[in-house]
Amino acid sequence: MSDAARARDVARPGVRVLVLLLVLTSRPARAQDATPPQGSEPYDGAGTYVLEPIEVRGRRLDEVPDTSAFATVVPVDREAAEGGNVADLLSEIPGVQVRRYGGLGDFSTVSIRGSTPGQVRIFFDGVPLTRARSDVVNLSDLPLDQLDRIEVYRGVSPLSVSASALAGVVNLISRDPSDQPSFSLVAGGGSFGTRKLSATGSAKAADEGALSDLGAIVSTTYLGSQGNFPFEDDNGTLSNPNDDEVVDRQNNAFNSGEALAKLVYAVDDANELSLLNDFYANSQGVPGIGAFQSTDAHLFEIRNLSYLRWDTAPETSFPLGVQSTAYFVYGQQDFSDPLGEIGLGRQDTHNQTYAMGVGSEARAKLGAHDLEARIDLGGEIFAPENLLAPDLDEPDQSRLTVGIGVGDTFGVLDELLLIQPQIRYEHASDSFGGLVGPGGIVEDTSSGADANLFTPRLGLTLRVRDDLALKGNGGRYARLPTFGELFGNQGSVIGNPNLQPETGVNADLGLVYTPSTDGWGPIDRLRVETALFLSEVDDLIVFVQNSQRTAVPRNVASTRTWGVELGVTTLLWSQIGVALAYTHQDARDLSGIPGRDGNQIPGQPADDLYFRADWLNGIAQPYYELAFLADNYLDQANFLRVPARAVQTVGLTVPLPRWALEANVEVRNFTDNQVEDVAGYPLPGISVFGSLRWRWQPTSAAGAA
């Protein structure tokens, strides 16, 4: 049986569940279904439509303050205990695809609705992590245990973050201090020398004295792995299976550490001050492609993020809420390839990035209007250093950005229809001392470039009935060229300072259904979200080969992606939590370039299905996960095809209340499917991870909880 046929057979149970849930959700509602549950108020009558979240162990689809946005809120508590990472969480969301370049700790990126990774912006508590040097953020560098939740906006950029994005936004939300003292410890390990240790403590000051309203949380995590998983090496000859052999991944070990400290001080009932510092460090080998593994290439990274934030809540006499943030982010990346096994020749670089900014977001209620506005000022300096060049210091690259955005939400037709217009203006000014030419030689000076972006958006929410909302959005967005595209990097990329921003139009239309399930038999709770989406991008920046060893970025391509996404969470028989995310999309190259025009965009499968079921019996909690991807391509010419695949996971969580412990064991990819997302970068087969989590809090607090 072929790999594709085997994947289809394995995926059939998940497809059957999808069909069953669609049948259930299409059941006609009875008269009492339109009545909200006691104590709930789906529509507050003041311009805000609130959809009640579902509390199940699986993925949640909670609403966010941006009323019309199709957004998913993902809690991280469960994934942290199960040994997962940010990439695992994002891959479970409809409309989101993750591409991995290896196992745990290796480079991975995120795409939303057929986008490139650079068209997605990533934030930490609203502070931008996406950098001007390279707008692709490595998901493996992002914290997990230090987070409370992750917010993912598909196709829109809310004013709650400081910059717009062409395809969508991922916002990592840090944990807040708990009201009662608490401490937790997670220790785990598994296949390929994987080990993890995480500790978190949180407390608030005693109820007396000047610091009685001060809370603090400290969280640290160590994560490491040998990464020496076996894989089938084709020796670089795809058409000759006779020289294939099973080998271990080399030079793939890593050790990383993360530490977060956060202070929150309630000045009074309406004002709160927050101070946060998050430090991350990682040291890892860079193995290269599977057929030609490196032995000595190494990467060392540091990121330190700090911010000071002031929150003012609206009061009855003055209904204005303001959040102001000042931040500073330092990044360091040292890459060494003494044998020239990665890329073009020997490399030894020491690059530093300094980013800083201030921003304020204001929200006010004025009659029937919910107004919001924000202003941001930010700057970034990239200071490269080539340790192999005669002149070690290359010219610094810098970007200054200014952003202003305004929005409104108001109701018409007796507030059955909420209208949400929004517009954001962003100005960017780039500066560089010269262009990097062939061989890494800095050539003539360049004053950089200026760009002005206007990103309007209109959102609509129609309350069809108390448990059913029709939502839609349309907007125009853009992506600025990176420093590497504008000015080049060490000779492999020749800069093009005349590049124009990528621009695109996003539109979606869909339903959110949260019925009362009284009398629905085994269904205790249910939430369904489905949407049609369309994305068109113009002036796509692609790298055009201009010599055997160099390429020049140019605005030459266009893409179009349309699709449908479905998210379902439900609770059956008060014990079985079910979560499902399904995406069908058609992502096409419209560049007009022969050999590419009309082809499927690489790494964007037509079908993507995630399914999870948990049995919440109070004694032991077994769970099952299925991640199915249709076949897709690794190259723009659509020659290198990745067969359809299904990766299955089983796990068991056992609470041990007598010792305040929780044990978890998980077997990932238990069918040992050998797959890869990117040509030459194999992913692990079957692997096992186990962990113990110990939690402590005062007896009085535990009883109250």
TAVENSUL-V108580 format. One record per residue. RES is the residue in one letter. PHI is phi as a letter, one per 30 degrees, with the letter a starting at -180 (* if undefined). D_CENTER is the distance of its C-alpha to the mean C-alpha in whole Angstrom. Layout:
res->(RES & RES)
phi->(PHI & PHI)
d_center->(D_CENTER & D_CENTER)
This chain:
res->(M & S & D & A & A & R & A & R & D & V & A & R & P & G & V & R & V & L & V & L & L & L & V & L & T & S & R & P & A & R & A & Q & D & A & T & P & P & Q & G & S & E & P & Y & D & G & A & G & T & Y & V & L & E & P & I & E & V & R & G & R & R & L & D & E & V & P & D & T & S & A & F & A & T & V & V & P & V & D & R & E & A & A & E & G & G & N & V & A & D & L & L & S & E & I & P & G & V & Q & V & R & R & Y & G & G & L & G & D & F & S & T & V & S & I & R & G & S & T & P & G & Q & V & R & I & F & F & D & G & V & P & L & T & R & A & R & S & D & V & V & N & L & S & D & L & P & L & D & Q & L & D & R & I & E & V & Y & R & G & V & S & P & L & S & V & S & A & S & A & L & A & G & V & V & N & L & I & S & R & D & P & S & D & Q & P & S & F & S & L & V & A & G & G & G & S & F & G & T & R & K & L & S & A & T & G & S & A & K & A & A & D & E & G & A & L & S & D & L & G & A & I & V & S & T & T & Y & L & G & S & Q & G & N & F & P & F & E & D & D & N & G & T & L & S & N & P & N & D & D & E & V & V & D & R & Q & N & N & A & F & N & S & G & E & A & L & A & K & L & V & Y & A & V & D & D & A & N & E & L & S & L & L & N & D & F & Y & A & N & S & Q & G & V & P & G & I & G & A & F & Q & S & T & D & A & H & L & F & E & I & R & N & L & S & Y & L & R & W & D & T & A & P & E & T & S & F & P & L & G & V & Q & S & T & A & Y & F & V & Y & G & Q & Q & D & F & S & D & P & L & G & E & I & G & L & G & R & Q & D & T & H & N & Q & T & Y & A & M & G & V & G & S & E & A & R & A & K & L & G & A & H & D & L & E & A & R & I & D & L & G & G & E & I & F & A & P & E & N & L & L & A & P & D & L & D & E & P & D & Q & S & R & L & T & V & G & I & G & V & G & D & T & F & G & V & L & D & E & L & L & L & I & Q & P & Q & I & R & Y & E & H & A & S & D & S & F & G & G & L & V & G & P & G & G & I & V & E & D & T & S & S & G & A & D & A & N & L & F & T & P & R & L & G & L & T & L & R & V & R & D & D & L & A & L & K & G & N & G & G & R & Y & A & R & L & P & T & F & G & E & L & F & G & N & Q & G & S & V & I & G & N & P & N & L & Q & P & E & T & G & V & N & A & D & L & G & L & V & Y & T & P & S & T & D & G & W & G & P & I & D & R & L & R & V & E & T & A & L & F & L & S & E & V & D & D & L & I & V & F & V & Q & N & S & Q & R & T & A & V & P & R & N & V & A & S & T & R & T & W & G & V & E & L & G & V & T & T & L & L & W & S & Q & I & G & V & A & L & A & Y & T & H & Q & D & A & R & D & L & S & G & I & P & G & R & D & G & N & Q & I & P & G & Q & P & A & D & D & L & Y & F & R & A & D & W & L & N & G & I & A & Q & P & Y & Y & E & L & A & F & L & A & D & N & Y & L & D & Q & A & N & F & L & R & V & P & A & R & A & V & Q & T & V & G & L & T & V & P & L & P & R & W & A & L & E & A & N & V & E & V & R & N & F & T & D & N & Q & V & E & D & V & A & G & Y & P & L & P & G & I & S & V & F & G & S & L & R & W & R & W & Q & P & T & S & A & A & G & A & A)
phi->(* & d & d & d & d & d & d & d & d & d & d & e & e & d & d & d & d & e & d & d & d & d & d & d & d & d & d & d & d & d & e & d & d & d & d & d & e & e & j & c & b & e & b & d & i & b & j & b & c & c & c & d & d & c & c & b & d & d & d & c & b & d & d & c & e & d & e & d & d & d & b & b & c & c & d & c & e & d & d & d & d & c & i & d & b & d & d & d & d & d & d & c & c & d & i & c & b & c & c & c & c & l & d & e & j & d & e & a & b & b & b & b & h & i & d & d & e & d & d & c & c & c & b & b & h & i & d & d & c & d & c & d & d & b & d & c & c & d & d & d & d & c & d & b & d & d & c & c & a & b & c & b & c & c & i & b & b & d & d & d & c & d & a & d & b & d & c & l & b & c & c & d & c & d & d & c & e & d & d & c & e & a & b & b & b & b & b & a & a & a & d & i & i & d & b & b & b & b & b & b & b & b & a & b & d & d & d & a & j & d & c & d & c & c & b & b & b & b & b & b & b & c & b & a & a & d & i & c & d & d & a & d & c & d & h & i & b & d & c & b & d & d & c & d & a & c & b & c & d & c & h & c & d & b & b & b & b & b & b & b & b & b & c & b & b & d & d & a & d & c & b & b & c & b & b & b & b & b & c & b & b & b & b & a & d & c & d & i & d & d & d & b & d & d & c & b & d & b & b & b & b & b & b & b & c & b & a & b & b & b & c & c & d & d & c & d & d & b & d & b & c & b & b & c & b & c & b & b & b & c & b & b & b & c & b & b & b & d & c & i & d & c & i & c & i & d & b & a & b & b & c & b & b & b & b & b & a & b & a & b & b & b & b & b & c & b & i & d & c & c & c & b & a & b & b & b & b & b & b & b & b & c & c & d & b & c & d & c & d & e & c & d & d & d & d & d & c & b & b & c & b & b & b & b & b & b & a & b & b & b & c & b & h & h & i & d & c & c & c & b & d & a & b & b & c & b & c & b & b & c & b & a & d & l & c & d & c & e & i & i & d & d & c & e & d & b & d & i & a & c & b & b & c & c & b & d & a & b & c & b & b & c & d & d & a & d & c & b & b & c & b & a & b & b & a & c & b & a & b & d & d & d & e & d & d & d & b & i & b & h & j & d & b & d & d & b & d & c & d & c & d & d & b & a & c & c & b & b & a & a & b & b & b & b & d & d & c & d & i & c & i & d & d & d & b & a & b & b & b & b & a & c & b & b & b & b & b & c & h & e & d & b & c & c & d & c & a & d & b & b & b & b & d & b & d & b & b & b & b & b & b & b & a & b & b & b & b & b & b & a & b & c & h & h & b & c & c & b & b & b & b & b & b & c & b & b & c & b & d & c & d & i & d & e & i & b & e & i & d & d & d & e & i & b & d & d & b & b & b & b & b & b & b & b & c & c & c & i & c & b & c & d & b & b & b & b & b & c & b & d & d & a & c & c & b & d & d & i & c & c & c & c & d & e & b & b & c & c & b & b & a & b & c & b & d & b & d & d & c & h & c & b & c & b & b & b & c & c & h & d & d & h & d & c & b & a & d & b & e & i & c & d & c & d & d & d & b & b & b & b & a & b & b & c & b & b & a & e & e & d & d & d & d & d & d)
d_center->(35 & 33 & 29 & 28 & 31 & 30 & 26 & 28 & 30 & 27 & 25 & 28 & 28 & 24 & 25 & 28 & 26 & 24 & 28 & 29 & 27 & 27 & 31 & 30 & 28 & 31 & 34 & 36 & 35 & 39 & 40 & 39 & 35 & 35 & 36 & 33 & 33 & 35 & 34 & 31 & 31 & 28 & 30 & 31 & 33 & 32 & 30 & 27 & 26 & 24 & 23 & 24 & 21 & 22 & 22 & 21 & 20 & 18 & 15 & 15 & 15 & 16 & 17 & 16 & 18 & 18 & 20 & 20 & 16 & 15 & 12 & 11 & 11 & 10 & 13 & 12 & 16 & 17 & 14 & 15 & 19 & 18 & 17 & 14 & 11 & 7 & 7 & 10 & 8 & 5 & 9 & 11 & 10 & 12 & 12 & 8 & 10 & 9 & 12 & 13 & 16 & 18 & 17 & 16 & 16 & 16 & 14 & 11 & 8 & 6 & 8 & 9 & 13 & 14 & 13 & 13 & 10 & 12 & 12 & 8 & 9 & 7 & 9 & 11 & 13 & 13 & 14 & 13 & 11 & 12 & 15 & 18 & 19 & 16 & 13 & 11 & 9 & 10 & 7 & 11 & 12 & 9 & 11 & 11 & 15 & 15 & 13 & 14 & 11 & 7 & 8 & 7 & 9 & 11 & 13 & 14 & 14 & 15 & 18 & 16 & 14 & 16 & 16 & 15 & 13 & 14 & 12 & 9 & 7 & 5 & 7 & 8 & 11 & 14 & 17 & 20 & 24 & 25 & 29 & 30 & 30 & 28 & 27 & 25 & 25 & 23 & 25 & 24 & 25 & 25 & 25 & 26 & 26 & 23 & 24 & 22 & 23 & 22 & 24 & 23 & 26 & 26 & 29 & 31 & 34 & 37 & 38 & 41 & 41 & 39 & 36 & 36 & 33 & 31 & 28 & 26 & 24 & 23 & 21 & 21 & 20 & 21 & 20 & 21 & 23 & 25 & 23 & 26 & 26 & 28 & 28 & 30 & 31 & 32 & 34 & 32 & 35 & 33 & 36 & 38 & 37 & 40 & 39 & 36 & 35 & 33 & 32 & 30 & 27 & 28 & 27 & 24 & 24 & 22 & 22 & 19 & 20 & 18 & 20 & 19 & 22 & 22 & 25 & 26 & 29 & 30 & 33 & 34 & 33 & 32 & 30 & 28 & 27 & 24 & 24 & 21 & 21 & 18 & 19 & 18 & 20 & 19 & 22 & 22 & 24 & 23 & 25 & 24 & 25 & 27 & 30 & 30 & 29 & 29 & 31 & 31 & 28 & 26 & 23 & 23 & 20 & 20 & 18 & 19 & 18 & 20 & 21 & 24 & 23 & 26 & 25 & 28 & 28 & 31 & 34 & 37 & 39 & 36 & 33 & 31 & 28 & 26 & 23 & 24 & 22 & 23 & 21 & 21 & 19 & 21 & 20 & 22 & 22 & 25 & 25 & 28 & 30 & 33 & 34 & 32 & 31 & 27 & 27 & 31 & 33 & 33 & 30 & 30 & 28 & 27 & 25 & 24 & 22 & 23 & 21 & 22 & 22 & 23 & 22 & 24 & 23 & 25 & 26 & 29 & 31 & 34 & 36 & 34 & 31 & 28 & 28 & 25 & 25 & 23 & 24 & 23 & 24 & 22 & 23 & 22 & 25 & 24 & 27 & 27 & 30 & 31 & 34 & 35 & 37 & 40 & 38 & 35 & 34 & 32 & 32 & 29 & 27 & 26 & 24 & 25 & 23 & 25 & 23 & 25 & 23 & 25 & 25 & 27 & 27 & 30 & 32 & 35 & 37 & 37 & 34 & 33 & 31 & 28 & 28 & 25 & 26 & 23 & 24 & 22 & 24 & 23 & 25 & 24 & 27 & 27 & 30 & 31 & 34 & 34 & 33 & 32 & 34 & 35 & 35 & 33 & 36 & 36 & 38 & 39 & 37 & 35 & 34 & 31 & 30 & 29 & 26 & 26 & 24 & 24 & 22 & 23 & 22 & 24 & 23 & 25 & 25 & 28 & 29 & 31 & 32 & 31 & 29 & 28 & 26 & 25 & 23 & 22 & 21 & 22 & 21 & 21 & 19 & 19 & 17 & 20 & 21 & 20 & 23 & 23 & 23 & 26 & 28 & 27 & 27 & 29 & 31 & 29 & 28 & 30 & 29 & 29 & 30 & 30 & 27 & 26 & 23 & 21 & 21 & 20 & 21 & 19 & 20 & 20 & 22 & 22 & 23 & 22 & 25 & 25 & 29 & 31 & 32 & 36 & 38 & 35 & 36 & 34 & 31 & 30 & 27 & 25 & 22 & 21 & 19 & 20 & 19 & 21 & 19 & 20 & 19 & 21 & 21 & 24 & 25 & 22 & 22 & 23 & 25 & 29 & 31 & 34 & 36 & 35 & 33 & 31 & 29 & 29 & 26 & 27 & 26 & 28 & 25 & 24 & 22 & 22 & 20 & 21 & 20 & 20 & 17 & 18 & 17 & 19 & 20 & 24 & 26 & 29 & 32 & 31 & 29 & 27 & 24 & 22 & 19 & 18 & 15 & 17 & 16 & 19 & 19 & 21 & 20 & 23 & 24 & 27 & 28 & 31 & 31 & 34 & 32 & 29 & 29 & 28 & 26 & 23 & 20 & 19 & 17 & 16 & 18 & 20 & 19 & 16 & 17 & 16 & 19 & 19 & 23 & 24 & 27 & 28 & 31 & 31 & 33 & 30 & 27 & 27 & 24 & 23 & 20 & 20 & 17 & 19 & 18 & 21 & 23 & 21 & 22 & 22 & 24 & 24 & 28 & 27 & 29 & 27 & 26 & 23 & 25 & 23 & 22 & 22 & 20 & 22 & 21 & 24 & 24 & 26 & 26 & 29 & 30 & 33 & 34 & 37 & 35 & 32 & 30 & 27 & 27 & 25 & 25 & 23 & 24 & 21 & 22 & 26 & 27 & 26 & 25 & 25 & 22 & 20 & 17 & 19 & 22 & 24 & 21 & 22 & 20 & 22 & 24 & 25 & 24 & 25 & 23 & 25 & 24 & 26 & 25 & 28 & 28 & 30 & 31 & 35 & 37 & 37 & 34 & 33 & 36 & 34 & 31)
